[in-house]
Amino acid sequence: MAAVRIGDVDAFPENQGVRVDVGEHRVAVFRIEDTFYAIGDRCSHAEASLAEGEVFDGDVECPRHGSEFSLETGKPGALPATQPVPVYEINVVDGDVMLVIGEDQT
């Protein structure tokens, strides 16, 4: 596993997604108060950017067809998506936001 610095805490607005590309990984990062979440940015149904979706109650809504994905588990909670998106670990160290990429994440 490798941790990659993706920005300062202040670079991530609250309750909005920010798309981050790290190598082949396209990741949607969300800041909810002091907690950060990172999930795969591509909706498993229609490839839309989840970073562009609306955040509510711990989920993000796909802007294209309305599927909802848990920011904690990546699992869809509403159709038409049926497959989860990857979930990434995020650590904040001295104001730096670090994204952890594992070998098994695609």
N, C-alpha and C positions, 0 to 999 in steps of 0.2 A: 504494500500500500504506500501511496505517496501523498503527502499533504502539499497543496499548492496555494500560495497566497493569491486571493482573488480581489482584494481591495480592503479599504478601511471600512469600519463599521458605518461611518457616515455616508458612504457611497451607496448604501442600500436603504431606500425610503421605506417607511413602515407601511405594511398592508399592501404592498405592490411587489410584483415580480421583476427580477432583473435577469436577463439572459447572459450566461457566461459560457464561453467556449474554452475548454481545456483539452488540448489534443483533439481526439475524435469524440470527446464527450461534449454534448450540448446540454447545459444544465440550467434550470430555472431556480433562482435563489430568492427566498422570501424571508422578510424580517417582520415578525409579529412581536411587538414590544421589544424585549431583549432576547428573544429566541429566534434563531435562524433555522430555516429548513431548505433542503436542496433535493429536487427531484428531476428526473429526465424532462427535458423541455418539450419533447414531441408527444402530443396526444397519441395514445396507442390506437385510437380509432381513425383519425384523419390527419395525423402529422402536423396539426396546428401548434403554434407556440404557446405553451402553458404560461410562460412568463407574462403574456399579454392578457391572461384571464383575470377575472375578479376573485378576490379572496374573501371567504366568509366562513366562520365556524370551523376553522382548521382544514378547510378544503379550498381548492382552486377550481374554478369553472372554466372549461375549455371555451375559448371565444368563438369557435366555429359551430359546434353542435350541442354545447351545453353539458357534456359529460363532466362529472365532478370527480376530482382525485384527492385523496387524503394527503396532506403535506407530511404526515408522519410515516405512512405505510406505502404510499404510491398506488394504493388500490382504488379502483373506480367505485363510486358510490351511486352512479346514475348512468343509465344507458345514453347513447349507444355504445360507449366503450365497455369492453369486458375484460381487457388485459391490463395489469398494473404497469406503471412506469417505474424505472429504477429510482432508488432512494440513495442519497449520498450523505455521508457524515460531514458535519460542519463544526469547526472549533473556532472560538474567538480567543486570540492570544495577544494581549497588550494592544487592543484596538484593531488588530489585523484579522480579517476573516479568512480562514483556511478551509479549503475544500479537500476532503480525503477521497482519493480515487482508488478503488480496489481493483484487483486483477479480474474479478468476475463480473464487473459492471460493464454493460454495453449500452 
